[in-house]
Amino acid sequence: MGIIIFLILFPLVISLFLLLIKSDKIRGPLVIFSSIVIAASSIAFVVTRFGRPAKQLLWPGGGTDTEMVGYAMMAIEVAIAVLIIVLGIKYKKVLSSVLAFLQCGLLVWFEFTKGHEIEIASNLSVDKLSMIMVLIIGIIGTLICVYALGYMKDFAHHHSEGKDRRPYFFFLMFLFLSAMFGIVLTNNLIWMYFFWEITTLCSFLLIGYTRTPEAIRNSFRAVLFNLIGGLAFVVAIITIGNIFSFIEFDQFLEYGRTVKANGQLDIAVSLAVTLLAFAGITKAAQFPFSSWLLGAMVAPTPTSALLHSSTMVKAGVFMIIKLSPLLGVDNMGFTQSHAIDFGPGFMVVMVGGITFLMASFAAVSQSNAKRVLAYSTIANLGLIVLCAGIGTAAGVWAAIMLLIFHAVTKSLLFLSVGTAEHNIGSRDIEDMDGLFGRMPRLALFMIIGIAAMFLAPFGMLISKWAALQSVIDSGNVWVILMICFGSAITLFYWTKWLGKLSAIVANRDNIQDKVHKEEWASLGTHIVLVVLISLCFPIISDKMLIPYLSNYFQGLEPAVSAALSSDNMLIMVLLVAAILIIPLLFYGRTRKRIAPLYMAGVNKGDNLTFEGSMEQDEPVSLRNWYLADFFREKLMSRIAIIATCVVLTLTLSYHAAVGIRLIEYLLGGGAA
């Protein structure tokens, strides 16, 4: 248990030191040293528990230490609520203040009434999924922090008009890591909610880091949507605690699985699952709440990378994956044969499917690289949510694999775009012509990252194939169409970007020597991880995913067996190895010659201009087609928001009677 406490507390302690340190000479080594310690501790945590039982429950409640921790968390929760209330009043964001007051008040009331009477069997929990999340947070998260050392030097230089606020920035980054470790390693739902709200606070403050009017507006949008999800989380805790007299995640899952296996209708379980899944949907930036993640682009690039890859949104999909044994599209949730079919499974699958489809469409019309990555993140999170919502071993297998590959590749791409923006002065894809000449190493890294998102032999493609197979097995025609069209359109926007990066434009100066060494170290490690994970795909599946799935599902579906077949695994590993080995065989043996480029007219000799049909010099112009008339961003978002609001309304209305009964119960109107 000691290493778990260390993973949660060490980043917290370091964040406090970084808040006080003003010198680059001290901050740099401390961030690097701390990142190495956190990454090494994450790996050691997984290695030491690798051969232990599939699930371990730790830190029994009832002692003085547990009670003191609980009171400390409550005090911090109240302080967070007060901060948001005050800032909401200051910036005239009253709704945020109201939500913060409401959810904090409800939780404090519960803890001093029913919650105080509930005995806790275990406050912490470790399973294979939490191990995977620890590795993602501990490795990818710290790589982003190391990258931020170089990036934030340039950022501070470009924004030198104000006070250097880098101590505040790194304080929030490491606090974020601490909170994420807490979310994935806690079993006590009240403790999990505590860390959940700290991530909400960190994202709020990081998005508003520059304090511009746009940053403040976007930060309040983020906190508003996440407070809505936080309120649902609190109501779920109150429901579980009052109805079942426990607040432990593992007990809730076990009780729900028993109910589901017996084919019974337990509307209280259905309500709690719906509320927790709703909280996960808001945190994972699914439609209609996705705009908060798009607005996060106003923050420095390391913030975007952290939010999109290893924290915040990953907490949302982690919650939904944990709930997946209680979901399912066979009956779309907890229903009887004669009941209306609007359970939590219906909500999760449909919201995820609509988000995946419409966010993929919206990405087509974007030329801003960070906006393409943002919509791609929202879409891939939608696919993960969809797979988890299916509630089968095959669906969860695909969801976790997608989560792993998405974390690494999306972090790589966001950081690469940040480096490109600082050096070429633009994040627009259309301005990345000739990047191979100006920054060949960075261009190669970006090409590998993009290829890993949708091409063989990288694991993202295999995971998407498994996702499609699991959806087909579920038999839902509309969801099958969503995943087919959504997957097809991703090919379009990734290929456009890949083409721009691959283009060679002559007579461009190489400027990559201006990139900080911390950035190269982080990006290079990301590349190694992309390749390593693809090579270790079978091991990850066999040693991590299968034990986790076996703990919650009776058997493995044919889709999992097919994806894990020895032939498929061997082919994929050989392809990855070929990508590495073949270039080495021909290294230095090429007989290249430089030839003038063919253009739409007579090449003027500089490979940058040509003489057109009107005998005038014309500059070379390479432009993509963004289909803006067909896939307008606002139109795609509007359709997605309307569709998902309908789904959420149907699901929440279905449980409205239960909510009324719960209120009556809490007010003393009788047992629920």
Secondary structure, DSSP 8 states (H G I E B T S, - for coil): -HHHHHHHHHHHHHHHHHHH---HHHHHHHHHHHHHHHHHHHHHHHHHTTTS-SEEEE--SSSHHHHHHHHHHHHHHHHHHHHHHHHHHHTT-HHHHHHHHHHHHHHHHHHHTHHHH---S-SEEEEHHHHHHHHIIIIIIHHHHHHHHHHHHHHHHHTTTS---HHHHHHHHHHHHHHHHHHHHB-BHHHHHHHHHHHHHHHHHHHTTT--HHHHHHHHHHHHHHHHHHHHHHHHHHHHHHHHS--BHHHHHHHHHHHHHTT---HHHHHHHHHHHHHHHHHTT-TTSTHHHHHGGGS-HHHHHHHHHTSTHHHHHHHHHHHGGG--SSSSSS--TTS-S-SHHHHHHHHHHHHHHHHHHHHHT--BHHHHHHHHHHHHHHHHHHHHHH-SHHHHHHHHHHHHHHHHHHHHHHHHHHHHHHHHS--BGGG-TTHHHH-HHHHHHHHHHHHHHHSTTSHHHHHHHHHHHHHHHHT-HHHHHHHHHHHHHHHHHHHHHHHHHH---SS----GGGS-HHHHHHHHHHHHHHHHHHHTHHHHIIIIIHHHHHHH-SS--HHHHHHT-HHHHHHHHHHHHHHHHHHHHTTT-----------SSEE-SSSSEEE-TTS-EEE--------TTTS-HHHHHHHHHHHHHHHHHHHHHHTHHHHHHHHHHHTTS---
